[in-house]
Amino acid sequence: MKKLFFVSALSLFSWSAFSQDAGVNKAVVDQFRKDKEKAIKTLQIRRIVQKQLFGWKEQKRTKT
């Protein structure tokens, strides 16, 4: 009877540890995706600003 109790308690603790680990992994992956999307948006904004700032030079060169 003691062995059964010990095995069931051990399996309960291991199950809870694995479920917490899965939750942490999901949170880490979600945060990574958000950071990646934020970096991509920042790069896109920089490219747009550069085109706006230096586009007039390109237009001036092609006109002359």
PQR file of N, CA, C, O and H, with PARSE charges and radii, in Angstrom:
ATOM      1  N   MET A   1       0.824  -1.199   0.000 -0.4000 1.5000
ATOM      2  CA  MET A   1       0.000   0.000   0.000 -0.0000 2.0000
ATOM      3  C   MET A   1       0.869   1.263   0.000  0.5500 1.7000
ATOM      4  O   MET A   1       0.552   2.251  -0.663 -0.5500 1.4000
ATOM      5  N   LYS A   2       1.963   1.209   0.754 -0.4000 1.5000
ATOM      6  CA  LYS A   2       2.854   2.372   0.804 -0.0000 2.0000
ATOM      7  C   LYS A   2       3.500   2.611  -0.556  0.5500 1.7000
ATOM      8  O   LYS A   2       3.682   3.753  -0.977 -0.5500 1.4000
ATOM      9  H   LYS A   2       2.220   0.407   1.293  0.4000 1.0000
ATOM     10  N   LYS A   3       3.844   1.517  -1.240 -0.4000 1.5000
ATOM     11  CA  LYS A   3       4.466   1.665  -2.557 -0.0000 2.0000
ATOM     12  C   LYS A   3       3.498   2.308  -3.548  0.5500 1.7000
ATOM     13  O   LYS A   3       3.892   3.159  -4.345 -0.5500 1.4000
ATOM     14  H   LYS A   3       3.696   0.589  -0.898  0.4000 1.0000
ATOM     15  N   LEU A   4       2.252   1.903  -3.495 -0.4000 1.5000
ATOM     16  CA  LEU A   4       1.242   2.460  -4.388 -0.0000 2.0000
ATOM     17  C   LEU A   4       1.054   3.955  -4.124  0.5500 1.7000
ATOM     18  O   LEU A   4       0.959   4.752  -5.058 -0.5500 1.4000
ATOM     19  H   LEU A   4       1.932   1.212  -2.847  0.4000 1.0000
ATOM     20  N   PHE A   5       1.002   4.319  -2.863 -0.4000 1.5000
ATOM     21  CA  PHE A   5       0.864   5.732  -2.501 -0.0000 2.0000
ATOM     22  C   PHE A   5       2.080   6.523  -2.977  0.5500 1.7000
ATOM     23  O   PHE A   5       1.943   7.616  -3.525 -0.5500 1.4000
ATOM     24  H   PHE A   5       1.079   3.671  -2.105  0.4000 1.0000
ATOM     25  N   PHE A   6       3.272   5.959  -2.764 -0.4000 1.5000
ATOM     26  CA  PHE A   6       4.500   6.629  -3.166 -0.0000 2.0000
ATOM     27  C   PHE A   6       4.559   6.807  -4.686  0.5500 1.7000
ATOM     28  O   PHE A   6       4.923   7.878  -5.172 -0.5500 1.4000
ATOM     29  H   PHE A   6       3.383   5.070  -2.319  0.4000 1.0000
ATOM     30  N   VAL A   7       4.207   5.773  -5.428 -0.4000 1.5000
ATOM     31  CA  VAL A   7       4.245   5.839  -6.886 -0.0000 2.0000
ATOM     32  C   VAL A   7       3.217   6.833  -7.404  0.5500 1.7000
ATOM     33  O   VAL A   7       3.508   7.596  -8.325 -0.5500 1.4000
ATOM     34  H   VAL A   7       3.912   4.903  -5.034  0.4000 1.0000
ATOM     35  N   SER A   8       2.030   6.835  -6.834 -0.4000 1.5000
ATOM     36  CA  SER A   8       1.011   7.776  -7.293 -0.0000 2.0000
ATOM     37  C   SER A   8       1.388   9.227  -6.960  0.5500 1.7000
ATOM     38  O   SER A   8       1.142  10.134  -7.755 -0.5500 1.4000
ATOM     39  H   SER A   8       1.793   6.215  -6.086  0.4000 1.0000
ATOM     40  N   ALA A   9       1.981   9.434  -5.793 -0.4000 1.5000
ATOM     41  CA  ALA A   9       2.425  10.789  -5.431 -0.0000 2.0000
ATOM     42  C   ALA A   9       3.555  11.239  -6.348  0.5500 1.7000
ATOM     43  O   ALA A   9       3.583  12.388  -6.787 -0.5500 1.4000
ATOM     44  H   ALA A   9       2.181   8.696  -5.148  0.4000 1.0000
ATOM     45  N   LEU A  10       4.476  10.341  -6.633 -0.4000 1.5000
ATOM     46  CA  LEU A  10       5.595  10.675  -7.511 -0.0000 2.0000
ATOM     47  C   LEU A  10       5.106  10.993  -8.917  0.5500 1.7000
ATOM     48  O   LEU A  10       5.588  11.937  -9.544 -0.5500 1.4000
ATOM     49  H   LEU A  10       4.453   9.407  -6.276  0.4000 1.0000
ATOM     50  N   SER A  11       4.158  10.217  -9.414 -0.4000 1.5000
ATOM     51  CA  SER A  11       3.631  10.486 -10.751 -0.0000 2.0000
ATOM     52  C   SER A  11       2.868  11.808 -10.792  0.5500 1.7000
ATOM     53  O   SER A  11       2.911  12.519 -11.796 -0.5500 1.4000
ATOM     54  H   SER A  11       3.766   9.450  -8.905  0.4000 1.0000
ATOM     55  N   LEU A  12       2.170  12.140  -9.706 -0.4000 1.5000
ATOM     56  CA  LEU A  12       1.459  13.419  -9.641 -0.0000 2.0000
ATOM     57  C   LEU A  12       2.431  14.588  -9.675  0.5500 1.7000
ATOM     58  O   LEU A  12       2.196  15.572 -10.376 -0.5500 1.4000
ATOM     59  H   LEU A  12       2.134  11.562  -8.890  0.4000 1.0000
ATOM     60  N   PHE A  13       3.526  14.486  -8.918 -0.4000 1.5000
ATOM     61  CA  PHE A  13       4.515  15.560  -8.913 -0.0000 2.0000
ATOM     62  C   PHE A  13       5.204  15.697 -10.266  0.5500 1.7000
ATOM     63  O   PHE A  13       5.435  16.810 -10.738 -0.5500 1.4000
ATOM     64  H   PHE A  13       3.717  13.686  -8.348  0.4000 1.0000
ATOM     65  N   SER A  14       5.531  14.573 -10.885 -0.4000 1.5000
ATOM     66  CA  SER A  14       6.194  14.655 -12.188 -0.0000 2.0000
ATOM     67  C   SER A  14       5.243  15.210 -13.245  0.5500 1.7000
ATOM     68  O   SER A  14       5.666  15.977 -14.110 -0.5500 1.4000
ATOM     69  H   SER A  14       5.344  13.669 -10.501  0.4000 1.0000
ATOM     70  N   TRP A  15       3.980  14.837 -13.190 -0.4000 1.5000
ATOM     71  CA  TRP A  15       2.994  15.352 -14.137 -0.0000 2.0000
ATOM     72  C   TRP A  15       2.845  16.863 -13.990  0.5500 1.7000
ATOM     73  O   TRP A  15       2.785  17.582 -14.987 -0.5500 1.4000
ATOM     74  H   TRP A  15       3.636  14.213 -12.487  0.4000 1.0000
ATOM     75  N   SER A  16       2.785  17.345 -12.746 -0.4000 1.5000
ATOM     76  CA  SER A  16       2.638  18.787 -12.536 -0.0000 2.0000
ATOM     77  C   SER A  16       3.886  19.536 -12.996  0.5500 1.7000
ATOM     78  O   SER A  16       3.789  20.645 -13.522 -0.5500 1.4000
ATOM     79  H   SER A  16       2.834  16.761 -11.936  0.4000 1.0000
ATOM     80  N   ALA A  17       5.055  18.934 -12.799 -0.4000 1.5000
ATOM     81  CA  ALA A  17       6.294  19.580 -13.240 -0.0000 2.0000
ATOM     82  C   ALA A  17       6.333  19.679 -14.764  0.5500 1.7000
ATOM     83  O   ALA A  17       6.731  20.711 -15.303 -0.5500 1.4000
ATOM     84  H   ALA A  17       5.134  18.033 -12.372  0.4000 1.0000
ATOM     85  N   PHE A  18       5.929  18.627 -15.458 -0.4000 1.5000
ATOM     86  CA  PHE A  18       5.918  18.663 -16.915 -0.0000 2.0000
ATOM     87  C   PHE A  18       4.886  19.652 -17.445  0.5500 1.7000
ATOM     88  O   PHE A  18       5.126  20.321 -18.450 -0.5500 1.4000
ATOM     89  H   PHE A  18       5.606  17.788 -15.020  0.4000 1.0000
ATOM     90  N   SER A  19       3.750  19.747 -16.782 -0.4000 1.5000
ATOM     91  CA  SER A  19       2.734  20.687 -17.259 -0.0000 2.0000
ATOM     92  C   SER A  19       3.186  22.128 -17.047  0.5500 1.7000
ATOM     93  O   SER A  19       2.910  22.992 -17.879 -0.5500 1.4000
ATOM     94  H   SER A  19       3.555  19.203 -15.966  0.4000 1.0000
ATOM     95  N   GLN A  20       3.877  22.393 -15.945 -0.4000 1.5000
ATOM     96  CA  GLN A  20       4.406  23.738 -15.730 -0.0000 2.0000
ATOM     97  C   GLN A  20       5.488  24.055 -16.743  0.5500 1.7000
ATOM     98  O   GLN A  20       5.571  25.182 -17.232 -0.5500 1.4000
ATOM     99  H   GLN A  20       4.101  21.691 -15.270  0.4000 1.0000
ATOM    100  N   ASP A  21       6.320  23.072 -17.065 -0.4000 1.5000
ATOM    101  CA  ASP A  21       7.378  23.274 -18.045 -0.0000 2.0000
ATOM    102  C   ASP A  21       6.789  23.585 -19.416  0.5500 1.7000
ATOM    103  O   ASP A  21       7.310  24.432 -20.142 -0.5500 1.4000
ATOM    104  H   ASP A  21       6.252  22.157 -16.668  0.4000 1.0000
ATOM    105  N   ALA A  22       5.710  22.903 -19.765 -0.4000 1.5000
ATOM    106  CA  ALA A  22       5.060  23.172 -21.048 -0.0000 2.0000
ATOM    107  C   ALA A  22       4.492  24.589 -21.076  0.5500 1.7000
ATOM    108  O   ALA A  22       4.561  25.261 -22.105 -0.5500 1.4000
ATOM    109  H   ALA A  22       5.288  22.216 -19.175  0.4000 1.0000
ATOM    110  N   GLY A  23       3.940  25.043 -19.977 -0.4000 1.5000
ATOM    111  CA  GLY A  23       3.406  26.399 -19.904 -0.0000 2.0000
ATOM    112  C   GLY A  23       4.496  27.449 -20.037  0.5500 1.7000
ATOM    113  O   GLY A  23       4.316  28.468 -20.704 -0.5500 1.4000
ATOM    114  H   GLY A  23       3.883  24.497 -19.141  0.4000 1.0000
ATOM    115  N   VAL A  24       5.629  27.189 -19.393 -0.4000 1.5000
ATOM    116  CA  VAL A  24       6.751  28.120 -19.479 -0.0000 2.0000
ATOM    117  C   VAL A  24       7.293  28.160 -20.901  0.5500 1.7000
ATOM    118  O   VAL A  24       7.599  29.232 -21.421 -0.5500 1.4000
ATOM    119  H   VAL A  24       5.775  26.361 -18.852  0.4000 1.0000
ATOM    120  N   ASN A  25       7.410  27.000 -21.526 -0.4000 1.5000
ATOM    121  CA  ASN A  25       7.903  26.959 -22.903 -0.0000 2.0000
ATOM    122  C   ASN A  25       6.980  27.715 -23.840  0.5500 1.7000
ATOM    123  O   ASN A  25       7.450  28.415 -24.737 -0.5500 1.4000
ATOM    124  H   ASN A  25       7.161  26.129 -21.103  0.4000 1.0000
ATOM    125  N   LYS A  26       5.688  27.588 -23.651 -0.4000 1.5000
ATOM    126  CA  LYS A  26       4.730  28.299 -24.495 -0.0000 2.0000
ATOM    127  C   LYS A  26       4.875  29.802 -24.309  0.5500 1.7000
ATOM    128  O   LYS A  26       4.819  30.557 -25.279 -0.5500 1.4000
ATOM    129  H   LYS A  26       5.306  27.019 -22.923  0.4000 1.0000
ATOM    130  N   ALA A  27       5.060  30.237 -23.074 -0.4000 1.5000
ATOM    131  CA  ALA A  27       5.225  31.660 -22.805 -0.0000 2.0000
ATOM    132  C   ALA A  27       6.506  32.191 -23.444  0.5500 1.7000
ATOM    133  O   ALA A  27       6.519  33.298 -23.983 -0.5500 1.4000
ATOM    134  H   ALA A  27       5.105  29.624 -22.286  0.4000 1.0000
ATOM    135  N   VAL A  28       7.570  31.414 -23.386 -0.4000 1.5000
ATOM    136  CA  VAL A  28       8.837  31.840 -23.982 -0.0000 2.0000
ATOM    137  C   VAL A  28       8.706  31.956 -25.500  0.5500 1.7000
ATOM    138  O   VAL A  28       9.197  32.915 -26.095 -0.5500 1.4000
ATOM    139  H   VAL A  28       7.559  30.515 -22.949  0.4000 1.0000
ATOM    140  N   VAL A  29       8.051  30.991 -26.120 -0.4000 1.5000
ATOM    141  CA  VAL A  29       7.867  31.023 -27.573 -0.0000 2.0000
ATOM    142  C   VAL A  29       6.992  32.207 -27.972  0.5500 1.7000
ATOM    143  O   VAL A  29       7.276  32.879 -28.964 -0.5500 1.4000
ATOM    144  H   VAL A  29       7.652  30.212 -25.636  0.4000 1.0000
ATOM    145  N   ASP A  30       5.944  32.466 -27.217 -0.4000 1.5000
ATOM    146  CA  ASP A  30       5.080  33.613 -27.519 -0.0000 2.0000
ATOM    147  C   ASP A  30       5.851  34.925 -27.412  0.5500 1.7000
ATOM    148  O   ASP A  30       5.698  35.808 -28.256 -0.5500 1.4000
ATOM    149  H   ASP A  30       5.714  31.921 -26.412  0.4000 1.0000
ATOM    150  N   GLN A  31       6.671  35.053 -26.385 -0.4000 1.5000
ATOM    151  CA  GLN A  31       7.462  36.276 -26.216 -0.0000 2.0000
ATOM    152  C   GLN A  31       8.469  36.418 -27.353  0.5500 1.7000
ATOM    153  O   GLN A  31       8.697  37.523 -27.845 -0.5500 1.4000
ATOM    154  H   GLN A  31       6.796  34.336 -25.699  0.4000 1.0000
ATOM    155  N   PHE A  32       9.071  35.307 -27.770 -0.4000 1.5000
ATOM    156  CA  PHE A  32      10.021  35.341 -28.881 -0.0000 2.0000
ATOM    157  C   PHE A  32       9.338  35.813 -30.160  0.5500 1.7000
ATOM    158  O   PHE A  32       9.896  36.616 -30.907 -0.5500 1.4000
ATOM    159  H   PHE A  32       8.885  34.410 -27.369  0.4000 1.0000
ATOM    160  N   ARG A  33       8.127  35.311 -30.409 -0.4000 1.5000
ATOM    161  CA  ARG A  33       7.381  35.731 -31.609 -0.0000 2.0000
ATOM    162  C   ARG A  33       7.061  37.216 -31.562  0.5500 1.7000
ATOM    163  O   ARG A  33       7.182  37.912 -32.570 -0.5500 1.4000
ATOM    164  H   ARG A  33       7.673  34.659 -29.801  0.4000 1.0000
ATOM    165  N   LYS A  34       6.651  37.708 -30.391 -0.4000 1.5000
ATOM    166  CA  LYS A  34       6.333  39.129 -30.272 -0.0000 2.0000
ATOM    167  C   LYS A  34       7.568  39.985 -30.513  0.5500 1.7000
ATOM    168  O   LYS A  34       7.498  41.008 -31.194 -0.5500 1.4000
ATOM    169  H   LYS A  34       6.552  37.142 -29.572  0.4000 1.0000
ATOM    170  N   ASP A  35       8.707  39.564 -29.949 -0.4000 1.5000
ATOM    171  CA  ASP A  35       9.941  40.315 -30.157 -0.0000 2.0000
ATOM    172  C   ASP A  35      10.359  40.307 -31.624  0.5500 1.7000
ATOM    173  O   ASP A  35      10.832  41.317 -32.145 -0.5500 1.4000
ATOM    174  H   ASP A  35       8.764  38.733 -29.396  0.4000 1.0000
ATOM    175  N   LYS A  36      10.185  39.171 -32.285 -0.4000 1.5000
ATOM    176  CA  LYS A  36      10.542  39.070 -33.693 -0.0000 2.0000
ATOM    177  C   LYS A  36       9.655  39.967 -34.546  0.5500 1.7000
ATOM    178  O   LYS A  36      10.147  40.657 -35.438 -0.5500 1.4000
ATOM    179  H   LYS A  36       9.801  38.350 -31.862  0.4000 1.0000
ATOM    180  N   GLU A  37       8.346  39.963 -34.279 -0.4000 1.5000
ATOM    181  CA  GLU A  37       7.429  40.819 -35.025 -0.0000 2.0000
ATOM    182  C   GLU A  37       7.753  42.292 -34.788  0.5500 1.7000
ATOM    183  O   GLU A  37       7.680  43.101 -35.714 -0.5500 1.4000
ATOM    184  H   GLU A  37       7.946  39.402 -33.554  0.4000 1.0000
ATOM    185  N   LYS A  38       8.104  42.637 -33.573 -0.4000 1.5000
ATOM    186  CA  LYS A  38       8.455  44.018 -33.249 -0.0000 2.0000
ATOM    187  C   LYS A  38       9.723  44.442 -34.003  0.5500 1.7000
ATOM    188  O   LYS A  38       9.804  45.563 -34.504 -0.5500 1.4000
ATOM    189  H   LYS A  38       8.164  41.980 -32.822  0.4000 1.0000
ATOM    190  N   ALA A  39      10.705  43.544 -34.079 -0.4000 1.5000
ATOM    191  CA  ALA A  39      11.942  43.856 -34.798 -0.0000 2.0000
ATOM    192  C   ALA A  39      11.672  44.025 -36.284  0.5500 1.7000
ATOM    193  O   ALA A  39      12.233  44.914 -36.924 -0.5500 1.4000
ATOM    194  H   ALA A  39      10.638  42.633 -33.672  0.4000 1.0000
ATOM    195  N   ILE A  40      10.816  43.176 -36.830 -0.4000 1.5000
ATOM    196  CA  ILE A  40      10.486  43.282 -38.255 -0.0000 2.0000
ATOM    197  C   ILE A  40       9.775  44.596 -38.539  0.5500 1.7000
ATOM    198  O   ILE A  40      10.072  45.254 -39.536 -0.5500 1.4000
ATOM    199  H   ILE A  40      10.360  42.454 -36.309  0.4000 1.0000
ATOM    200  N   LYS A  41       8.841  44.990 -37.680 -0.4000 1.5000
ATOM    201  CA  LYS A  41       8.136  46.259 -37.874 -0.0000 2.0000
ATOM    202  C   LYS A  41       9.097  47.434 -37.776  0.5500 1.7000
ATOM    203  O   LYS A  41       8.978  48.399 -38.531 -0.5500 1.4000
ATOM    204  H   LYS A  41       8.599  44.455 -36.870  0.4000 1.0000
ATOM    205  N   THR A  42      10.041  47.360 -36.855 -0.4000 1.5000
ATOM    206  CA  THR A  42      11.024  48.431 -36.712 -0.0000 2.0000
ATOM    207  C   THR A  42      11.863  48.562 -37.971  0.5500 1.7000
ATOM    208  O   THR A  42      12.124  49.674 -38.429 -0.5500 1.4000
ATOM    209  H   THR A  42      10.137  46.576 -36.241  0.4000 1.0000
ATOM    210  N   LEU A  43      12.287  47.438 -38.534 -0.4000 1.5000
ATOM    211  CA  LEU A  43      13.064  47.492 -39.772 -0.0000 2.0000
ATOM    212  C   LEU A  43      12.244  48.040 -40.924  0.5500 1.7000
ATOM    213  O   LEU A  43      12.754  48.809 -41.739 -0.5500 1.4000
ATOM    214  H   LEU A  43      12.075  46.535 -38.162  0.4000 1.0000
ATOM    215  N   GLN A  44      10.990  47.658 -40.999 -0.4000 1.5000
ATOM    216  CA  GLN A  44      10.136  48.162 -42.069 -0.0000 2.0000
ATOM    217  C   GLN A  44       9.947  49.668 -41.943  0.5500 1.7000
ATOM    218  O   GLN A  44       9.963  50.381 -42.947 -0.5500 1.4000
ATOM    219  H   GLN A  44      10.576  47.033 -40.337  0.4000 1.0000
ATOM    220  N   ILE A  45       9.771  50.153 -40.727 -0.4000 1.5000
ATOM    221  CA  ILE A  45       9.608  51.589 -40.507 -0.0000 2.0000
ATOM    222  C   ILE A  45      10.889  52.324 -40.901  0.5500 1.7000
ATOM    223  O   ILE A  45      10.829  53.390 -41.514 -0.5500 1.4000
ATOM    224  H   ILE A  45       9.758  49.574 -39.912  0.4000 1.0000
ATOM    225  N   ARG A  46      12.045  51.758 -40.552 -0.4000 1.5000
ATOM    226  CA  ARG A  46      13.315  52.397 -40.917 -0.0000 2.0000
ATOM    227  C   ARG A  46      13.467  52.486 -42.427  0.5500 1.7000
ATOM    228  O   ARG A  46      13.911  53.508 -42.949 -0.5500 1.4000
ATOM    229  H   ARG A  46      12.094  50.892 -40.055  0.4000 1.0000
ATOM    230  N   ARG A  47      13.102  51.426 -43.129 -0.4000 1.5000
ATOM    231  CA  ARG A  47      13.210  51.444 -44.584 -0.0000 2.0000
ATOM    232  C   ARG A  47      12.295  52.490 -45.192  0.5500 1.7000
ATOM    233  O   ARG A  47      12.684  53.182 -46.133 -0.5500 1.4000
ATOM    234  H   ARG A  47      12.742  50.595 -42.705  0.4000 1.0000
ATOM    235  N   ILE A  48      11.095  52.613 -44.670 -0.4000 1.5000
ATOM    236  CA  ILE A  48      10.153  53.608 -45.185 -0.0000 2.0000
ATOM    237  C   ILE A  48      10.686  55.014 -44.951  0.5500 1.7000
ATOM    238  O   ILE A  48      10.610  55.865 -45.836 -0.5500 1.4000
ATOM    239  H   ILE A  48      10.779  52.051 -43.905  0.4000 1.0000
ATOM    240  N   VAL A  49      11.219  55.255 -43.774 -0.4000 1.5000
ATOM    241  CA  VAL A  49      11.760  56.578 -43.453 -0.0000 2.0000
ATOM    242  C   VAL A  49      12.956  56.890 -44.352  0.5500 1.7000
ATOM    243  O   VAL A  49      13.089  58.014 -44.838 -0.5500 1.4000
ATOM    244  H   VAL A  49      11.280  54.564 -43.055  0.4000 1.0000
ATOM    245  N   GLN A  50      13.821  55.910 -44.575 -0.4000 1.5000
ATOM    246  CA  GLN A  50      14.969  56.146 -45.448 -0.0000 2.0000
ATOM    247  C   GLN A  50      14.532  56.456 -46.872  0.5500 1.7000
ATOM    248  O   GLN A  50      15.113  57.322 -47.525 -0.5500 1.4000
ATOM    249  H   GLN A  50      13.714  54.997 -44.181  0.4000 1.0000
ATOM    250  N   LYS A  51      13.529  55.767 -47.347 -0.4000 1.5000
ATOM    251  CA  LYS A  51      13.038  56.059 -48.688 -0.0000 2.0000
ATOM    252  C   LYS A  51      12.460  57.458 -48.762  0.5500 1.7000
ATOM    253  O   LYS A  51      12.641  58.154 -49.762 -0.5500 1.4000
ATOM    254  H   LYS A  51      13.056  55.064 -46.816  0.4000 1.0000
ATOM    255  N   GLN A  52      11.766  57.878 -47.714 -0.4000 1.5000
ATOM    256  CA  GLN A  52      11.185  59.219 -47.710 -0.0000 2.0000
ATOM    257  C   GLN A  52      12.265  60.277 -47.617  0.5500 1.7000
ATOM    258  O   GLN A  52      12.173  61.319 -48.266 -0.5500 1.4000
ATOM    259  H   GLN A  52      11.619  57.313 -46.902  0.4000 1.0000
ATOM    260  N   LEU A  53      13.299  60.019 -46.809 -0.4000 1.5000
ATOM    261  CA  LEU A  53      14.347  61.017 -46.634 -0.0000 2.0000
ATOM    262  C   LEU A  53      15.260  61.132 -47.847  0.5500 1.7000
ATOM    263  O   LEU A  53      15.650  62.234 -48.233 -0.5500 1.4000
ATOM    264  H   LEU A  53      13.374  59.172 -46.283  0.4000 1.0000
ATOM    265  N   PHE A  54      15.597  60.009 -48.440 -0.4000 1.5000
ATOM    266  CA  PHE A  54      16.570  60.018 -49.516 -0.0000 2.0000
ATOM    267  C   PHE A  54      15.944  59.810 -50.889  0.5500 1.7000
ATOM    268  O   PHE A  54      16.658  59.758 -51.890 -0.5500 1.4000
ATOM    269  H   PHE A  54      15.280  59.114 -48.126  0.4000 1.0000
ATOM    270  N   GLY A  55      14.636  59.693 -50.950 -0.4000 1.5000
ATOM    271  CA  GLY A  55      13.965  59.527 -52.229 -0.0000 2.0000
ATOM    272  C   GLY A  55      14.066  60.759 -53.099  0.5500 1.7000
ATOM    273  O   GLY A  55      14.139  60.650 -54.323 -0.5500 1.4000
ATOM    274  H   GLY A  55      14.055  59.735 -50.136  0.4000 1.0000
ATOM    275  N   TRP A  56      14.073  61.932 -52.484 -0.4000 1.5000
ATOM    276  CA  TRP A  56      14.150  63.158 -53.270 -0.0000 2.0000
ATOM    277  C   TRP A  56      15.487  63.268 -53.971  0.5500 1.7000
ATOM    278  O   TRP A  56      15.561  63.845 -55.056 -0.5500 1.4000
ATOM    279  H   TRP A  56      14.015  62.020 -51.490  0.4000 1.0000
ATOM    280  N   LYS A  57      16.553  62.729 -53.381 -0.4000 1.5000
ATOM    281  CA  LYS A  57      17.859  62.764 -54.036 -0.0000 2.0000
ATOM    282  C   LYS A  57      17.838  61.897 -55.298  0.5500 1.7000
ATOM    283  O   LYS A  57      18.382  62.274 -56.336 -0.5500 1.4000
ATOM    284  H   LYS A  57      16.493  62.261 -52.500  0.4000 1.0000
ATOM    285  N   GLU A  58      17.213  60.757 -55.187 -0.4000 1.5000
ATOM    286  CA  GLU A  58      17.121  59.848 -56.326 -0.0000 2.0000
ATOM    287  C   GLU A  58      16.288  60.483 -57.440  0.5500 1.7000
ATOM    288  O   GLU A  58      16.634  60.362 -58.616 -0.5500 1.4000
ATOM    289  H   GLU A  58      16.771  60.452 -54.344  0.4000 1.0000
ATOM    290  N   GLN A  59      15.219  61.144 -57.088 -0.4000 1.5000
ATOM    291  CA  GLN A  59      14.386  61.811 -58.083 -0.0000 2.0000
ATOM    292  C   GLN A  59      15.137  62.958 -58.745  0.5500 1.7000
ATOM    293  O   GLN A  59      15.006  63.181 -59.949 -0.5500 1.4000
ATOM    294  H   GLN A  59      14.939  61.243 -56.133  0.4000 1.0000
ATOM    295  N   LYS A  60      15.903  63.665 -57.975 -0.4000 1.5000
ATOM    296  CA  LYS A  60      16.678  64.790 -58.508 -0.0000 2.0000
ATOM    297  C   LYS A  60      17.739  64.292 -59.495  0.5500 1.7000
ATOM    298  O   LYS A  60      17.974  64.923 -60.525 -0.5500 1.4000
ATOM    299  H   LYS A  60      16.009  63.483 -56.997  0.4000 1.0000
ATOM    300  N   ARG A  61      18.379  63.157 -59.179 -0.4000 1.5000
ATOM    301  CA  ARG A  61      19.384  62.604 -60.074 -0.0000 2.0000
ATOM    302  C   ARG A  61      18.783  62.139 -61.398  0.5500 1.7000
ATOM    303  O   ARG A  61      19.387  62.320 -62.455 -0.5500 1.4000
ATOM    304  H   ARG A  61      18.187  62.644 -58.343  0.4000 1.0000
ATOM    305  N   THR A  62      17.624  61.556 -61.340 -0.4000 1.5000
ATOM    306  CA  THR A  62      17.014  61.025 -62.571 -0.0000 2.0000
ATOM    307  C   THR A  62      16.471  62.146 -63.440  0.5500 1.7000
ATOM    308  O   THR A  62      16.392  61.987 -64.658 -0.5500 1.4000
ATOM    309  H   THR A  62      17.133  61.409 -60.481  0.4000 1.0000
ATOM    310  N   LYS A  63      16.097  63.265 -62.856 -0.4000 1.5000
ATOM    311  CA  LYS A  63      15.552  64.382 -63.633 -0.0000 2.0000
ATOM    312  C   LYS A  63      16.660  65.142 -64.358  0.5500 1.7000
ATOM    313  O   LYS A  63      16.426  65.660 -65.450 -0.5500 1.4000
ATOM    314  H   LYS A  63      16.161  63.394 -61.867  0.4000 1.0000
ATOM    315  N   THR A  64      17.844  65.221 -63.789 -0.4000 1.5000
ATOM    316  CA  THR A  64      18.910  66.011 -64.416 -0.0000 2.0000
ATOM    317  C   THR A  64      19.748  65.183 -65.338  0.5500 1.7000
ATOM    318  O   THR A  64      20.688  65.696 -65.946 -0.5500 1.4000
ATOM    319  H   THR A  64      18.034  64.801 -62.902  0.4000 1.0000
TER
END
